[in-house]
Amino acid sequence: MAEINFRSTTTANELYEIAKSAYRGSPWSKQLFENDLRNRTSSYQILELDGEAVAFVGGNLVIDELSISNVAVRAEVQGQQLGEKLLYKWFEKFPAKTRVMLEVRSSNKRAIHLYERMGFEIFNIREDYYRDPKEDAYLMDLRLPRKEQ
Protein backbone atom coordinates (compact mmCIF):
# COMPACT_ATOMS: atom_id res chain seq x y z
CA MET A 1 0.00 0.00 0.00
CA ALA A 2 1.24 3.48 -0.85
CA GLU A 3 2.37 5.80 1.92
CA ILE A 4 0.45 9.09 2.16
CA ASN A 5 1.95 12.21 3.75
CA PHE A 6 0.80 15.81 3.95
CA ARG A 7 2.69 19.10 4.06
CA SER A 8 1.86 22.78 3.77
CA THR A 9 5.07 24.06 2.17
CA THR A 10 5.23 24.23 -1.61
CA THR A 11 6.46 26.21 -4.61
CA ALA A 12 4.70 27.80 -7.54
CA ASN A 13 6.46 25.39 -9.88
CA GLU A 14 5.26 22.34 -7.91
CA LEU A 15 1.66 23.61 -7.87
CA TYR A 16 1.78 24.42 -11.58
CA GLU A 17 3.09 20.95 -12.52
CA ILE A 18 0.38 19.17 -10.49
CA ALA A 19 -2.35 21.43 -11.91
CA LYS A 20 -1.05 20.96 -15.46
CA SER A 21 -1.41 17.18 -15.09
CA ALA A 22 -4.74 17.32 -13.25
CA TYR A 23 -6.45 19.64 -15.70
CA ARG A 24 -4.49 18.66 -18.82
CA GLY A 25 -3.26 22.23 -18.91
CA SER A 26 -3.16 24.37 -15.77
CA PRO A 27 -5.87 27.02 -15.47
CA TRP A 28 -3.33 29.10 -13.48
CA SER A 29 0.07 30.26 -14.64
CA LYS A 30 3.20 29.87 -12.50
CA GLN A 31 3.02 33.63 -11.89
CA LEU A 32 -0.52 33.37 -10.50
CA PHE A 33 0.62 30.63 -8.12
CA GLU A 34 3.62 32.76 -7.08
CA ASN A 35 1.34 35.72 -6.38
CA ASP A 36 -1.04 33.55 -4.37
CA LEU A 37 1.76 32.02 -2.30
CA ARG A 38 2.81 35.54 -1.28
CA ASN A 39 -0.73 36.37 -0.13
CA ARG A 40 -0.90 36.24 3.67
CA THR A 41 -4.45 34.83 3.55
CA SER A 42 -3.54 31.88 1.34
CA SER A 43 -3.17 28.33 2.60
CA TYR A 44 -2.04 25.21 0.74
CA GLN A 45 -1.95 21.53 1.57
CA ILE A 46 0.09 19.06 -0.48
CA LEU A 47 -0.55 15.32 -0.59
CA GLU A 48 2.47 13.10 -1.22
CA LEU A 49 2.16 9.53 -2.38
CA ASP A 50 5.32 7.51 -1.68
CA GLY A 51 7.26 10.77 -1.35
CA GLU A 52 6.00 12.35 -4.58
CA ALA A 53 3.70 15.39 -4.56
CA VAL A 54 0.61 14.31 -6.48
CA ALA A 55 -2.19 16.58 -5.25
CA PHE A 56 -2.88 19.93 -3.65
CA VAL A 57 -5.64 22.14 -2.38
CA GLY A 58 -5.35 25.88 -2.02
CA GLY A 59 -7.52 28.71 -0.84
CA ASN A 60 -7.78 31.93 1.08
CA LEU A 61 -9.12 32.42 4.58
CA VAL A 62 -10.59 35.86 5.30
CA ILE A 63 -12.02 36.16 8.81
CA ASP A 64 -14.31 33.10 8.91
CA GLU A 65 -14.68 32.33 5.19
CA LEU A 66 -12.38 29.95 3.37
CA SER A 67 -12.60 30.24 -0.40
CA ILE A 68 -11.11 27.24 -2.21
CA SER A 69 -9.29 28.33 -5.35
CA ASN A 70 -7.85 25.01 -6.53
CA VAL A 71 -8.13 21.29 -5.92
CA ALA A 72 -5.84 19.28 -8.18
CA VAL A 73 -4.89 15.61 -8.33
CA ARG A 74 -2.43 14.35 -10.95
CA ALA A 75 -4.29 12.53 -13.73
CA GLU A 76 -2.46 9.22 -13.18
CA VAL A 77 -3.66 8.91 -9.56
CA GLN A 78 -7.20 10.27 -9.88
CA GLY A 79 -10.02 8.00 -8.71
CA GLN A 80 -8.20 6.86 -5.53
CA GLN A 81 -10.05 9.23 -3.14
CA LEU A 82 -6.87 11.28 -2.67
CA GLY A 83 -8.75 14.55 -3.16
CA GLU A 84 -11.14 13.64 -0.36
CA LYS A 85 -8.29 12.66 2.00
CA LEU A 86 -6.50 15.89 1.13
CA LEU A 87 -9.52 18.08 1.83
CA TYR A 88 -10.30 16.34 5.12
CA LYS A 89 -6.73 16.84 6.31
CA TRP A 90 -6.65 20.49 5.19
CA PHE A 91 -9.95 21.29 6.93
CA GLU A 92 -8.35 20.34 10.27
CA LYS A 93 -6.31 23.58 10.08
CA PHE A 94 -9.36 25.83 10.29
CA PRO A 95 -11.61 26.74 13.21
CA ALA A 96 -15.12 25.44 13.74
CA LYS A 97 -17.86 27.51 12.07
CA THR A 98 -15.56 28.45 9.16
CA ARG A 99 -17.63 28.67 5.99
CA VAL A 100 -15.88 26.83 3.15
CA MET A 101 -16.86 27.89 -0.36
CA LEU A 102 -15.94 26.72 -3.85
CA GLU A 103 -17.11 26.84 -7.42
CA VAL A 104 -17.20 23.90 -9.79
CA ARG A 105 -18.13 23.40 -13.43
CA SER A 106 -21.69 22.09 -13.70
CA SER A 107 -20.41 19.27 -15.96
CA ASN A 108 -17.82 18.08 -13.43
CA LYS A 109 -20.07 15.38 -11.97
CA ARG A 110 -17.21 13.52 -10.30
CA ALA A 111 -16.14 16.58 -8.30
CA ILE A 112 -19.74 17.55 -7.49
CA HIS A 113 -20.37 14.04 -6.16
CA LEU A 114 -17.23 14.25 -4.00
CA TYR A 115 -18.19 17.65 -2.60
CA GLU A 116 -21.77 16.58 -1.86
CA ARG A 117 -20.50 13.42 -0.12
CA MET A 118 -18.35 15.69 2.06
CA GLY A 119 -21.35 17.83 3.02
CA PHE A 120 -21.14 20.70 0.52
CA GLU A 121 -24.42 22.04 -0.86
CA ILE A 122 -25.13 24.16 -3.92
CA PHE A 123 -26.19 27.63 -2.82
CA ASN A 124 -26.06 29.50 -6.15
CA ILE A 125 -25.40 29.09 -9.88
CA ARG A 126 -23.35 31.48 -12.01
CA GLU A 127 -24.67 31.13 -15.52
CA ASP A 128 -22.12 30.96 -18.35
CA TYR A 129 -19.32 31.57 -15.85
CA TYR A 130 -16.70 29.35 -17.47
CA ARG A 131 -15.31 29.75 -20.96
CA ASP A 132 -13.77 27.17 -23.27
CA PRO A 133 -16.27 25.58 -23.10
CA LYS A 134 -18.91 27.98 -21.87
CA GLU A 135 -20.84 26.55 -18.94
CA ASP A 136 -22.37 27.32 -15.57
CA ALA A 137 -20.55 27.28 -12.25
CA TYR A 138 -22.13 25.77 -9.17
CA LEU A 139 -21.29 27.66 -5.98
CA MET A 140 -21.11 25.24 -3.08
CA ASP A 141 -20.46 25.64 0.63
CA LEU A 142 -20.33 23.91 3.99
CA ARG A 143 -19.59 24.86 7.59
CA LEU A 144 -16.77 23.28 9.55
CA PRO A 145 -16.59 20.91 11.17
CA ARG A 146 -17.55 18.93 8.11
CA LYS A 147 -20.20 16.22 8.27
CA GLU A 148 -18.73 12.86 9.22
CA GLN A 149 -19.31 10.12 6.69
N, C-alpha and C positions, 0 to 999 in steps of 0.2 A: 504494500500500500504506500502511496506517495505521502511524503511528509509536507504538511502545510504550516507555514509561518506567516506572521503579519509584521509589518513595520510601517512607520509613518514618515520616514525620510525617503526622499526621491529626488529625481532631476527632471527637468523638462524633456530631455532626450529620452529618458526611460518611459515617461508618460506618453510621449508622442509615438514611440515604437509599439507600445501595447495598443494604443488607440488605432494606429494604422492597421494592425492585424485584426483587431476586433471589428472594425467598421469597414474593412477593405478600403482604407483611405481615411485618415484621421479627419474628423470635422474641425479640429483645432490645429493650428500651426504650433511649431515649437515656441515661437515668440509668445503666443497666447498662453501657453503653459508656463513659460518663464514669468510673464506678468502676473499670472494667478498665484504662482508660488511665492511671489514677493508680497502679496496681499495679506495683511495681518489677520483677516477674517477667514482665510482659506484653510482647509484641512484635507489631508489626503491619507488614505490607507492603501497599502500595497499588500497583495497576497502573493506569496512565493510558494511554488510547488517544487519540491526537491531542490531548493536553493535558487530557482530561477523565477524572476518576477513575471507573472503571467496575467495579473489582473489588478485593477485599481478602481477606487471610488474617490471622487473629489467633490467638494462643495464649500459653501461659505456660510458661517454662522454669524448672524447679526441679531443680537439680544437673545431672543428665544425662538428664532426661525432659522432652520438649516435648509438651505437651498442646494439640492444636488445638481451639480453641473455635468458630471460625467460618471458613468459606470461602464467599464470596459474589461472584457475578458478575451484573451487571445483566441482566435478562431479555432486553433487546434485543440483547445481544452474546453470549449464551450459545451454545455449539456451535462456538466458534472456537478452542478449546484455550487460552483465556486463563487459566483456572484452573490448568492444568498448568504453563504458563509462570510464573505467579505463584508456585506452590509451589516449583518448581525454583529460582527466584531467591531466595526466602525461605530455603530450606534451606542456601544458601551461608553464611548468617550463623552457623550453629551448628557446634560441633566434631564431628569424627568420633566415632562410637560413641554419639552422642545417640540415644535411643529416641524416636521420634515416634509419638504415639498420637492416635486420633480415634474418634468414634462416628458412625455414619451409619444412617439409616432403612433397614430391610431392603428396602423397596420402591424405594429410590432407586438403581435399576440403573445409571443413567448415572454417578453419582458413584462407586459401587462399582467399575464398570469402569475409571474413571480411576485410582482409588487402587490397584487391582490392577495396572494397567499400570505404575504408578510403583514397584511393589515392595511395597506394603502387603499384609499377610495378615490374615485374620480370626483372632483369638485367643480370642474369647469372644462370647457372645450374651446381651444383657439382655432377657429376655422382657417384653413389654408395657411397655417403657420409655417410649415416646412416647405422648402423648395427642393426640386431635383430629387424625387418627384414632389409635386405639390400635394400636401395632405394636412389633415388636422393634427393638432397636438392635444393629448389628454393631459390635464393638470391633475396630479394626484397628491394626496397628503395623508399623513398619519401623525399621531402624537406618541412621543416616547413616554413610558417604555412601550415597546412594540408588543403586539399581541403574540402570546406564546402559541406555537403550533405543535 
